[in-house]
């Protein structure tokens, strides 16, 4: 399966979600994107926002102040 990575470290929510959403809208269905975050608010809000937008959250990994969120387009 194809997987893209989008580095959103240093970007605060909601701008990080806006950037992720734009990328998700251009991806083929079934493709995964891995978001790299260091904003706790974004780590909490992005999975909810992604599911509300019809995407599947494949995984959320807390790496101690950094998060790796995988979403299927």
Residue, then its C-alpha position, 0 to 999 in steps of 0.5 A: x500500500x502506498x503511504x505518504x508522509x506529511x511533516x507537520x511538526x512546528x505547526x499548530x492546530x487547526x492549521x496542521x489539520x487544514x494542511x492534512x485535509x488538503x493533502x487527503x483530498x488529493x490522494x487516491x482512496x485507500x492510500x495512507x498518509x502518515x502525519x508527524x506532529x508535535x502539537x498535543x492539541x493537533x494530536x487530540x483533534x486531528x483523528x476526530x476531524x479525520x473521522x468526521x470527514x469520512x477518513x479512517x484513522x489507522x493508528x495513533x502512536x505517541x512517541x513521547x511529545x511527538x505523534x505519528x498519526x496514520x490516516x487512510x484517504 
